[in-house]
Amino acid sequence: MSNSIKILSGNSHPELSKLIVRRLGIELSKVTVSKYSNMETAVVIGESVRDEDVFIIQSGCDEINDHLMELLIMINACKAASARRISAVIPCFPYARQDKKDKSRAPISAKLIANMLTVAGADHVITMDLHASQIQGFFDCPVDNLYGEPSILRYIKENITDWKNAVIVSPDAGGAKRATSLADHLDLDFALIHKERKKANEVSRMVLVGDVKGKVAILVDDMSDTCGTLGLAAKTLVDNHATKVYAIVIHGVLSGNALEVINNSVLSKVIVTNTIPHEHKKKLCPKLDTIDISSVFAESIRRTHNGESVSYLFGNLA
C-alpha cells in the first residue's frame, strides 16, 4: 500500500504553497481550479489521490467566499477520489472574528465554516493563531492551531537592535494574553492600550496602561484589517514618549486604506507573517516587513504525515 503525501494548492496563496513544498522537498500535486462563465468554481484533480495522505493549502484572504468554496470543492473531490485522509491547511481561518453571539440575531459564522469543512470531508484542520482558540471546539475533527510566537521571538531578537530596551504592548484587552506571553519569553515589561469603540472598525479613544517612556514599543496583535487601531495606538505610544514604535501582526489583512494609514503613521515598521499574500503591497508601503512561517506549516505537515507530535511546534522553531 502506498502511503505517500500529496499537497494541493488552491488559488488563494500559491506563493506560500510553493515555499512549503520546497521545504518538504516534494512537488505540488496537479490540480486545476477555474471558473465557468457563470462564475461557478470548477476543480479538476490532475493525478490519483487514492489511499493517499492529502493536504490542501488554502488561506482565507482576498476573495474569501470564492476561496472558501474552492477549498470545499477540492476537499470533496479528494474524498470522492478515495483519499485516505484529507487535511485542510488554512493559514488564516476565514470568518474567525464571527465566533460568538455578540449581539442579538448575530450568526456564529465560524461554527458554520467548521460544519461546512467537516461535511465536505475534511478529516483534520491545520491553522495558525485563531482569533479565538475556542473555534477548535466547533469542529468534530482534530484541529492543530499553530502559533506564530516562536517566529516572532526570533524576528525581534534578530531584527530589532535595541529590543532589550523595549516594552511589549497589546493594542486591546483581548490580546493581553498573547502580549504577556511574548513579554515573559523576552523578559520585558508589558503595557496595554484600552480602546473604546463607537462602531466596528472605528476607535474613538485610547488610554495607555503602563509605562513606555524612553523605550521602544512593540505592538503585538493577531490580525490587522484597516490598521486604524495600530495607527492610533502608535500615536498614543509616541504621545507617551516611546522612542520608536514597531507593530507585529500575525494575519496582515491590510484592507481598505490600510497602507495609507501605515505610511502616514508614526510606526517605524509593520511586520506581518505570510499567512496572507502581501508582496504586492510591499511595493506601495516600504514600512512593511515579512516573517516567513512556511517552515512551521511544512514541519506540521511532515509531523502529521509521520504520526509525530505537533505540540513541539507550539514553543519551538521549525
C-alpha positions in Angstrom: 0.0 0.0 0.0 1.4 3.4 -0.9 1.2 6.0 1.8 2.7 9.0 0.1 1.9 12.6 0.8 0.0 14.8 -1.8 -0.1 18.6 -1.4 -2.7 20.5 -3.3 -2.9 24.3 -3.5 -5.9 26.5 -4.1 -5.6 29.9 -5.7 -5.6 32.0 -2.5 -1.9 31.8 -1.7 0.2 29.9 -4.3 3.5 31.5 -3.1 3.1 30.0 0.4 2.2 26.6 -1.0 5.4 26.7 -3.1 7.5 27.6 -0.1 6.0 24.8 1.9 6.6 22.1 -0.7 10.2 23.4 -1.3 10.9 22.9 2.4 9.4 19.4 2.3 11.4 18.6 -0.8 8.4 17.5 -2.9 6.3 18.8 -5.8 2.8 20.3 -5.7 0.2 17.8 -7.0 -1.5 18.7 -10.2 -4.9 20.5 -9.7 -6.7 22.9 -11.9 -9.1 25.4 -10.2 -11.0 27.6 -12.7 -14.3 29.4 -13.1 -17.1 28.8 -15.6 -18.5 31.8 -17.3 -21.4 31.9 -14.8 -18.7 32.2 -12.0 -19.2 28.6 -10.7 -15.9 27.1 -9.4 -14.6 24.0 -11.2 -11.9 21.8 -9.8 -10.0 19.0 -11.6 -7.6 16.9 -9.6 -4.9 16.0 -12.2 -3.5 12.9 -10.6 -4.5 9.9 -8.5 -5.0 10.5 -4.7 -6.5 7.1 -3.9 -5.3 6.0 -0.5 -3.0 9.0 -0.2 -2.5 11.4 2.7 -3.8 14.7 1.1 -3.1 18.2 2.4 -4.9 21.1 0.8 -3.4 24.6 1.3 -5.9 27.5 1.1 -5.8 30.7 3.1 -8.8 32.9 4.0 -7.9 36.1 2.2 -8.9 38.5 -0.6 -12.0 36.9 -2.3 -12.7 34.9 0.8 -16.0 33.3 -0.3 -14.6 32.2 -3.6 -11.5 30.7 -1.9 -13.6 29.0 0.7 -15.8 27.4 -2.0 -12.7 26.3 -3.8 -11.4 24.6 -0.7 -14.7 22.9 0.0 -14.9 21.6 -3.6 -11.3 20.4 -3.5 -11.8 18.5 -0.2 -15.0 16.9 -1.6 -13.2 16.0 -4.9 -10.4 14.2 -3.0 -13.0 12.5 -0.7 -14.8 11.2 -3.8 -11.5 10.1 -5.2 -10.9 7.8 -2.2 -8.2 9.8 -0.4 -7.1 8.1 2.8 -7.0 11.3 4.9 -7.7 14.9 3.9 -6.2 17.7 5.9 -7.2 21.3 5.3 -4.3 23.6 5.8 -5.8 27.1 6.4 -3.1 29.6 7.5 -5.7 32.3 8.1 -9.0 30.9 9.1 -12.0 32.7 7.4 -14.8 34.2 9.4 -12.7 33.7 12.6 -13.9 37.0 14.0 -17.5 35.9 13.9 -17.0 33.4 16.7 -19.6 34.4 19.2 -23.1 35.9 19.5 -22.1 39.4 20.5 -25.5 40.9 19.7 -29.0 39.5 19.3 -29.6 37.7 16.0 -25.8 37.7 15.1 -24.7 34.5 13.4 -21.8 32.4 14.7 -20.3 32.1 11.2 -17.0 30.4 12.3 -19.1 27.5 13.5 -20.9 27.3 10.1 -17.5 27.2 8.4 -16.4 24.4 10.7 -19.5 22.4 9.8 -19.0 23.0 6.1 -15.4 21.8 6.2 -16.5 18.7 8.1 -19.4 17.9 5.8 -17.2 18.4 2.7 -14.9 15.7 4.0 -12.0 17.2 6.0 -10.5 14.8 8.5 -8.1 17.2 10.0 -7.5 21.0 10.1 -4.2 22.9 10.5 -4.4 26.6 11.0 -2.5 29.4 12.7 -3.3 31.8 15.6 -7.1 31.5 15.6 -8.8 34.8 16.6 -10.3 32.8 19.4 -8.9 29.4 20.3 -12.3 28.1 21.2 -13.0 27.8 17.5 -11.2 24.5 17.7 -14.2 23.2 19.7 -16.5 24.0 16.7 -15.0 21.0 14.9 -15.7 17.3 15.3 -12.3 16.5 13.8 -8.8 17.2 15.2 -7.6 20.9 14.8 -4.0 21.9 15.1 -3.8 25.6 16.0 -0.2 26.5 15.3 1.4 29.6 16.9 3.5 32.4 15.2 5.0 33.3 18.6 8.4 31.4 18.2 8.9 33.1 14.8 8.0 36.5 16.3 10.5 35.9 19.1 13.3 35.1 16.6 12.4 38.2 14.5 12.5 40.5 17.5 15.9 39.2 18.6 17.4 39.3 15.1 16.0 42.5 13.6 15.1 44.9 16.4 18.6 46.1 17.6 17.5 47.7 20.9 14.9 45.0 21.8 16.3 44.7 25.3 15.1 48.3 26.0 11.6 47.5 24.7 8.1 47.2 26.0 5.6 44.7 24.5 2.2 46.4 24.0 -1.2 44.9 23.4 -3.4 47.3 21.4 -6.5 45.9 23.2 -7.5 43.9 26.2 -8.3 40.8 24.1 -4.7 40.4 23.0 -3.2 40.8 26.5 -2.5 37.1 26.9 -0.5 37.0 23.7 1.5 40.1 24.6 2.2 38.9 28.2 3.4 35.6 26.9 5.9 37.3 24.5 7.0 39.7 27.2 7.7 36.8 29.6 9.8 35.0 27.0 11.8 38.1 26.3 11.9 39.2 30.0 10.5 42.6 29.1 7.8 44.8 30.5 4.2 44.8 29.3 1.7 47.6 28.6 -1.9 47.6 27.4 -4.0 50.1 25.4 -7.6 50.3 26.3 -9.7 51.3 23.4 -13.3 52.4 23.2 -15.2 51.6 20.0 -18.2 53.6 18.8 -18.8 51.2 15.9 -17.0 48.3 14.2 -13.6 49.2 12.6 -13.7 52.6 14.3 -12.0 53.5 17.5 -12.9 56.7 19.4 -10.5 56.9 22.3 -7.3 55.2 23.6 -5.8 55.0 27.1 -2.4 53.6 27.8 -2.0 51.4 30.9 1.7 51.0 31.6 5.0 53.0 31.1 6.7 53.3 27.7 8.8 56.5 28.4 12.2 56.4 26.7 11.6 52.8 25.4 10.9 51.0 22.1 7.3 50.0 22.0 6.5 46.7 20.1 2.7 46.4 19.4 1.6 42.8 19.0 -1.8 41.7 17.5 -3.2 38.6 15.8 -5.0 40.4 13.0 -4.9 43.8 11.4 -7.5 44.8 8.9 -7.8 48.5 8.2 -4.9 49.3 10.6 -6.9 52.1 12.2 -6.2 50.6 15.7 -2.4 50.3 15.0 -2.2 53.8 13.7 -4.0 55.3 16.7 -2.1 53.0 19.2 1.2 54.1 17.8 0.3 57.8 18.1 -0.8 57.1 21.7 2.5 55.5 22.5 4.6 58.3 20.9 2.4 60.8 22.9 3.5 58.9 25.9 7.2 59.4 24.9 8.0 56.0 23.4 11.2 56.4 21.3 10.1 54.1 18.4 7.1 52.0 17.6 7.0 48.7 15.8 3.9 46.6 15.1 4.0 42.8 14.7 0.8 41.2 13.3 0.2 37.5 12.5 -2.5 38.0 9.9 -2.0 41.2 7.9 -5.3 41.5 6.1 -4.4 45.2 5.2 -7.7 46.0 3.5 -9.2 49.4 2.6 -6.8 52.3 3.1 -4.5 50.3 5.5 -1.3 51.0 3.5 -2.1 54.7 3.5 -2.7 54.7 7.3 0.6 52.8 7.8 2.6 55.2 5.6 1.1 58.3 7.3 1.5 56.9 10.9 4.4 57.2 13.3 5.1 53.4 13.1 8.7 52.6 12.2 7.8 49.2 10.8 4.8 46.9 10.4 5.8 43.2 10.4 3.3 40.7 9.2 3.6 36.9 8.6 2.9 35.5 5.1 -0.3 33.6 6.1 -1.9 36.2 3.7 -0.2 37.3 0.5 1.1 40.8 0.7 4.2 41.0 -1.6 2.4 43.4 -4.0 1.5 45.7 -1.0 5.2 46.0 0.0 5.8 48.0 -3.2 3.3 50.6 -2.0 4.3 50.5 1.6 8.1 50.5 2.4 7.3 50.1 6.1 6.0 46.5 5.6 8.2 43.6 6.5 7.6 39.8 6.4 8.1 36.9 8.8 8.1 33.7 6.8 6.1 31.0 8.5 6.2 28.4 5.7 8.7 26.3 7.8 6.1 25.9 10.6 3.4 24.6 8.3 5.9 22.4 6.4 7.1 20.8 9.7 3.5 20.4 11.0 2.5 18.6 7.7 5.6 16.4 8.0 4.9 15.5 11.6 1.2 14.9 10.9 2.0 12.6 8.0 4.6 10.7 10.0 2.3 10.4 13.1 4.6 12.5 15.3 3.7 15.1 17.9 2.9 18.6 16.6 2.8 20.2 20.0 6.6 20.6 19.8 6.0 23.5 17.3 3.9 25.4 19.9 7.0 26.6 21.7 9.9 25.9 19.3 11.0 27.0 15.9 10.6 24.5 13.0 
